[in-house]
Amino acid sequence: MSSLEPSHRDTRMDPYIDQYADRTGSMTVSAVRALFSVANRPEVVSLAGGMPNITDLPLGRLGDSFDKLVQTKGVQAMQYGSGQGEPFMREKVVDVMAEEQIRANSDDVVITCGSQQALDLVTRIFINPGDVVLCEAPSYVGALGTFNAYQAEIHHVAMDEHGLVPSAVKEAVTTLRAAGKRVKFLYTIPNFNNPTGIQQPLERRRELLAVAHELDLLVVEDNPYGLLTIEGEPLPALRSMDPDVIYLGSFSKTFAPGFRIGWVLAPHAVRERLVIAQEAAVLSPPVFSQFAITDYLDNFDWRGQIVAFRDMYRARRDAMLQGLSDHMPAAATWTRPTGGFFVWLTLPEGLDSQALLARAVSERVAYVPGNAFYADGFGSRNMRLSYCFPTPERIYEGTRRLGKVIRDELEMRATFGLPATEVPHTQVGGPAPDLS
Ligand SMILES: Cc1ncc(COP(=O)(O)O)c(C=O)c1O
């Protein structure tokens, strides 16, 4: 083709449209992505992102330590490594999990590129198109994206203020199985669920595991926030009570996300398949990161750093709760997290969080609309508010701006007698979504 001839790639239409795999059909671009580029401007208080605040890490000392690492072990640290992860890293992961009372063998650990890749590998080895994954209502948007990418059918199960409701899990599994569906696993975030911030108490964990056992239901426990308690001590992980649980962990929130190191702890047979899947995906997880994190765990007071993180997030959580109680209208409700990064707000009846977002951004505050955390269109009356990143003063100011947006909307509706918009809605503690 002469260089003057227009290439079919120049057209605005996607010339590859007929060639994509079916699984890309369920991959959608978020409608709010464009707004978020505006939301990242410095004048906007972003309560949207879930980025951990790592500015208090001892960067100077870390730099010296990594420098030494390159000088002394660089040839190994910059080489390919084991598909399962380096043995010394897996040993360290066993020590970290002991903080949540998990007793494990390092041979059953697979290192991954963040727990996001752990989710991908678990889904890859278990899910055929049309298989069902049960998730909390609401659940982590990144997990929903992964399940969608493998063409799973996502069914949400009701939560209340103590997390996932075991009787609702039982009802869902029974109904789905009776309809001939294959329910492959339950995905749950028992500690400070993203997006609600709710933690499941110990008794509820026992009940849930008993139901899972009775139903022969595989449980996948995702636990990036468990050590970031703001009140009290970390609770025992589900995996500490049941060795059949597949456990996902991460250094992203307790150290730093840029290393991209997470892990899966799985029963032996599952671990074997995960390693094969991992080798096919990335050959070996980042070796340099494993050296760097092991160095950090060996030579720094990482437990003390977690205590410092807890104090820092507590101040931010307090600023958000104070701001909400000072500025929200009476008809709004919200969760009061005891750890993690998020508050889940329920708007007064008739308001739609997605419809309000553009106005909120023009008032210089941003959040994530609740329907991002549901696969089925629910959550329009909710929003996720993150308190992890801005300063406490900015968080408080953000809640003031948000309160104004919501009050103005309520006032406008009252003035013009606008009917309440019918929005599908599940409140935490509300009814289980229809499974039919
Ligand atoms: C519940 C949950 N799981 C998994 C992840 C992914 O974390 P990473 O891949 O950084 O370990 C996140 C990140 O926000 C999360 O909130």
The ligand as an ORCA input file, in Angstrom:
! r2SCAN-3c Opt
* xyz 0 1
  C     -10.737     -5.395     48.084
  C      -9.544     -5.214     47.210
  N      -8.956     -6.289     46.666
  C      -7.888     -6.185     45.879
  C      -7.330     -4.954     45.596
  C      -6.129     -4.911     44.685
  O      -4.979     -4.543     45.387
  P      -3.513     -4.842     44.883
  O      -3.564     -5.452     43.536
  O      -2.814     -3.529     44.881
  O      -2.921     -5.796     45.896
  C      -7.892     -3.803     46.126
  C      -7.346     -2.475     45.801
  O      -7.875     -1.455     46.099
  C      -9.025     -3.940     46.969
  O      -9.618     -2.880     47.530
*
